[in-house]
Amino acid sequence: MLSKMKIHFLNFLQKLNCIKNISGVSDELYLDIPCTIPDDDLRDILALSYRYKINMKQLSIFLNNTNKNWFFDNTKGYWHRKVFG
């Protein structure tokens, strides 16, 4: 049975337009997300990953020229060290 916390997490993920499919195996969750996503969706995924203590290094694949200024260059962002090391 899913905990309330996991249900809230999954409900929020389902509201993001960039997520095409959600599946899981054991304790791993797989999200089908295009390589380029809107900044607002990326910010939401960063916040969810931070809040639920999900490994954020995998989010570095979303770095591109249009989000570089706020996503990578903002070294004081709470996510920066967790995503880029």
Secondary structure, DSSP 8 states (H G I E B T S, - for coil): ---HHHHHHHHHHHH-TT--EEEEETTEEEEE--SS--HHHHHHHHHHHHHTT---GGGGGG--TTTHHHHTS-TTSTTHHHHH-
